[in-house]
Structure formats: structure tokens, C-alpha cells
């Protein structure tokens, strides 16, 4: 039996960690993976020596991938293979200034959306019925497979102190990094807790540098393309409206949010800087009522916590490869978007 060929089309550095669990599953069954890096916001320094990259669109087309996995919003239609959206995060927090959720914008690029849980599956199923050009299957998010397989990475804590992970998104409208800086600085000078600080890769560099200056025996600033080890190591998270908090909650661990725009009984949400310390202290007690709310929330966001989402994604993708796009309408021509992508990628052949 010939090997199947799967392309990973990425444009951001965080995409490496998103797709590697899927790559591990593909390679384990003897099939092939190639990476294509699109645009100037993704750095090839994060590629491992064992990972194969296709350098040009011509090379990519010649390789003839049977499926293309995309953790972003768009992918060129002129690349061969069924197009599969695996998402770059959870969508419930992605509300713009007009109240719109871009997570559910259909750009007519994908044949299959592999959703994470009922919260995202149901809206996409309604959109699939409306457009008729793609399928939707709730598979779980392959990115999280290592989170639910504790044997994959053993976290050794440096000492017995509770670990607080502070994460923040980059958008000034949603980020709390600037607002809580003085309080984090103050708390990090006390050795009762150990702090890990990790920000979205697009975070304002001035903010990043300020927090780097705080590094001491109690606080480490971590720049990484893989946040999962940090999620495992921490006991409690301090966050804002970043979707990374959902990944943390899926472990059954509490999150303290500062000025969260969505809220909910699964969070300890505060709006005053002076309440941060007491909120973290409460979170560290793991209140049973709060843990029940967290579990209820996680069931709607990502009920499959068996570490086997990669296998489900591949099974659904292979159905499309083997059976074709049976029952789906033709997509709109997407002339303007495809022209823009051709211009960005410098590819004009028909």
C-alpha cells in the first residue's frame, strides 16, 4: 500500500506545536508529512532537523499532497489535496469591536472542519447546512493530545511552592499585561509562589521587555512555541481573555481572570488589581464548587480528553481522500482571495 502524503500549511510560529501531535500520529503509521511555511511571520528555526520542508509552491504541487492541514484561516485552492481546518485556538473569545466572532467566518477555503467540542461544532454545522460546501466533524483538537497523555512528558517542579502561570493575549483591548504589571512585580518579590510568564507571540515588545526585567528566583519569563509543558507545570493560571485559559481549564485546574470580557461561573473573574492575590489564594484551594463548574464548561468545549484527537482527525480526512467530496457543492471561485494569495506566494501558473 502506498504512503499517504499530508501537507502542513502554516503561517505562524505557534502552528508548529499545534500540528506536531498530528505529525507524530501520521509518521507512526508510516505515512509522510511535509511542511510549507507561508509568509514572513513564521520562522524556520523552529523546524526540527527531522522535519521535511517544501520550499516553493512548485515543489509543493509536484509533491501532490492528498490532504492539507491548516491551523490558520486561509489556504490557497491551487495547492492539491483536501483542505482541513484544525484551528489555532478556541473560538469563543474571538469577538471584535462590533460583536462579531471571526472564528465562524467562512472563507470558502476548507472541505472539512475538525471541531473541538459542541460549543464550536453546532455553529459550524449550521454553517455547513447553509453553504453546503464543507463537512463538519467533532474530533477534538490534536494539539491537546499530549496534555491528556501524562507519560509523554514528565514535569519536574523545581521546588514545592505553588506555580502560577501568567498568560496574556496581545490585543490591547483584551490584554491585562500592562494593567497588572505592578502587582505581578510586587508578588514575584515574595517567595511564597513561583511564577511562569508566557505571552502571545504578537505581544507588544515593550511589554515583553518590561516583564523580562522582572526575572528573578521567583519568576521566569518563557518564550516558547509550545505552551503545553507550562500548562502541565502550573497549579493555577492568571489570565485575561486569551483562549489559552481554556486549555488550562481542560486539566481541571482553576483560572483567575482579570477583566475577562466573557466571564462565567467556571472562572474566578476580578476587576481590581488589589484582588489578584486573594483570588489566586482562593484558586489554589481548588474549591469543589468551582471544579464542578469547570468540568461542566469543559464538556461543552472539548469533551474528548482521551489524547486520541489526532487519530480521529486522520480518520475523517482519509474518508475525504478515499471517497472524494461526495455530496458537497462546488466552492465559490474566491477570485480576489486567491489572487492575493498568489501575489503573496509569487505563484502565477494555472
Secondary structure, DSSP 4 states (H G I P E B T S, - for coil): -PPPEEEEEE-STTHHHHHHHHHHHHHHTT-EEEEEE-SSSS-GGGS-TTS-B--SHHHHHHHT-SEEEESSS---TTS-SEEEE--SS-STT-B-TTS-BGGG---S--SEEEE-SHHHHHHHHHHHHHH-S-EEEE---GGGGGGG-GGG-----SSSSEEEEEEE-S-TTT--TTTTHHHHHHHHTSTTEEEEEEE-TTS-HHHHHHHHTT-BTTEEE---S--HHHHHH-SEEEESS-THHHHHHTTT--EEEES-SS--TTSEEE--GGGHHHHHHHHTT--HHHHHHHHHHHHHH----SS-HHHHHHHHHHHHHHH-STTPPPPP--HHHHHHHHHHHT----
